[in-house]
Amino acid sequence: MRILLARHGETAWNAEGRYQGQEDIPLSPTGEQQARALGGRLRDVGIDRAVCSPLARARDTATHALGERRAPMLQVDDRFMEIAHGSWEGKLAGEIRDEDPEGFRAWREAPHTVQMPGGESLQEVFDRSWAALAASCEGLGEDETLLVVAHDAVNRVLLCRILGIPLSRLWSFRQAPTTLNLLEGPGVDRLDVVRLNDCSHHTLLFGEAVHRAL
């Protein structure tokens, strides 16, 4: 089976470096363009199932990715929602660094140890999102393809598991807006990473924007 694991397009808060977590922030005009570019790339790709986070930025990205004809297949699973940043949500990275320097440093240097203030840990995000991925893959045929559109932290914890690296290595790879990760294997517990952080549908090889917030 094949899994296309994508991230939503850019939002204004992404561009500002503002932590959004489970705040329902819409795609920016740039994010809409990225999502349409993803749809163009996937236009002729066979997709048999599609599931996304309930947040508008993921749902709208998935709708663009599928196109009008395939949009009715889209299912929503709350377990793919972004990490809850708690009291950090709505704040700029610089504001958090000033207000909670120890917590911010731990999040950047040892993210697996952090319980978000009023929010979630990475382990909690992994537990719910891995269960959602397993449920989405149930009964998927050998030659069938699943599209999942989720979020930065969700994609990262899932990819850490598939790559066989600990959550402490969360920052060792990137997840750009509307990036594609291609996973293949006979089952959810036996997946290979075929493509990682592929955003060539909208960004040149050395042109990826680095966001200051997650």
Helices and strands as residue ranges (DSSP letters): E 2-7, H 12-16, H 29-42, E 49-52, H 56-70, G 71-73, E 74-76, G 78-80, G 86-88, H 93-99, H 101-109, G 111-113, H 122-137, E 145-150, H 152-163, G 167-172, E 180-184, E 192-198
